[in-house]
Amino acid sequence: MKKNGVMVAILVCIAMVLTVVGCATKPLIEYQVIDWDGAASGKKQSEWPSEIKNLGISALDDYPGIKEIVGNKKWFLTEGKNKNEKLAREEARNTLAFQIAQELNTNAISTFNEVIDEIEQAQETINASASKARFTGFERAAETWVYRLEIDHTANDKTTKEYVYYDLFVVDPDVFEQQVNKYLSDIIGQVVKSENLQRANELRDGLVHELMSDDTALYRY
């Protein structure tokens, strides 16, 4: 009987360990693709959105048509999600300026920290500028979509069906650099005191150089 009791205890421990491991490896949110761009005509699901996020521009080697449009331009990936297909597409197409501004704001707050006195107040001012941002000269190089089922394992496996649109935008580097310079200069004018302007402009020049030279410096989505 004692041996049987020990064996049962061991089996219970093993079961508990397997349960913990299973919970640890199970994703909190799971996605299942139901439909995708080109499925009706027998095309495979386009993988360039996920590949470009993981590998950068080199992922487009398998997509020569898109790669030719991108060339040496700056590129930005946007995403729009909604239960309504039209609204998902519009979000992906219209969110570019806001997303760029948000990332520039994050970089600005970090970079200009040493020349800003009231950092919390400055942060509010800087963040407010994102909704007013305008960036021009962009071309949509590619677009694709999926229709997927979302399973939220943190909410009793709640399911949601939604469209997800991906847009790849490109812009001439010189055109983008001018706009980044202006955007950051406007921020400096709002939150930096006159006695700190010279140092702030030096920091801005360094940030612009970093953003333009590093192909992954800006958030891509």
C-alpha positions, 0 to 999 in steps of 0.5 A: 500500500505504501508503494502504491501511495508513493506511486500515486503521489509521483504521478500526481506531481508529474501531472501537475508539472505537465499542466504548468508547462502546458500553461506556460507554453500556450499562447495567451492569444491565438490566431487562426487565418480564415481567409486572405488576399488572393485566396479566392483565386488560389494564391497562397497567403502573402507572408511579406508583412511578417517577414519584413518585420522580422528580417527588414528589407532583405525579406523582399528578395522573395518579392521582386515586384515590391522590392523594385518599388522600395529600392533605396527609399525609407519604408514603413509598415502599417497595420489596421484591424477591424471587424469591418473590412473597409474600416480595417483598410482605411485604418492601415492607409491613414495611420501612417503619419500618426505612427511616425509622429508617435515614434519621433515623439518617443525619440524626442523625449529621450533625446531632449531630456537634458534640455527640458526643465518640465519633462512631464509638461513637455511630454504632454505637449509633445504627445499632443503634436502626434494627432496634428502631424502631416507627412507627405511624399509617401507612396504605397508600395504594397498592400495585403490582408487576412481575415482571422479568428482571434482566440483569447485564452485569458478571457475564457477562450473568447473568439473574435473575427477581424480583418487585418490590413497591412500597407507598406509605404515608401518615401524618398530619404531626402524628402523624409529627412526634411520633414523629420527635421521640421517636426523635431524643430517644431517640438524644440520650439515648444518645449526648450528654453532659448538658452538651451536652443543651441544644445537642443539643435545639436541633439536634433541633428544627431537624432536625425542622423541616427534615424536616417542611417539606421533602417530599423530606427523607426517603429515599423508598425 
